Amino acid sequence: MWSPSTATNRRTPVTRLAAYDAKHRSQLVETLNAWLDAFGDVPAAAASGRVHPNTFRYRIRRVAEVAGADLRDPSVRFALMLQLRLAAHSPPRPGGPDEEG
């Protein structure tokens, strides 16, 4: 059942990735963004991130694991793209992964 407390505690796949990136100094959000921008073309996305395609494939697998998202599903990919675009245009929230401390 929905309640305000569960709504505010719910984390999106992109916020899970951002929190993971902040904790582990990784680049999973950037990896996902590059992959989506390249329409799933791993060699092109890897080149844009200046990493080897095999490294990029490993990172995409980590994205799917950490985000808990099925990247084979077009609806999921669309939702992730929307979340990324909205996050890029939203101010950081207090206590969010972008805040130091």
PETA-V361764 format. One record per helix or strand of 2 or more residues. SS is the DSSP state (h for helix, s for strand). FROM is the first residue (numbers start at 1). TO is the last residue. If there is no record, write none. Layout:
SS;FROM;TO
SS;FROM;TO
//
This chain:
h;4;9
h;13;24
h;28;37
h;42;48
h;53;67
h;74;88
//
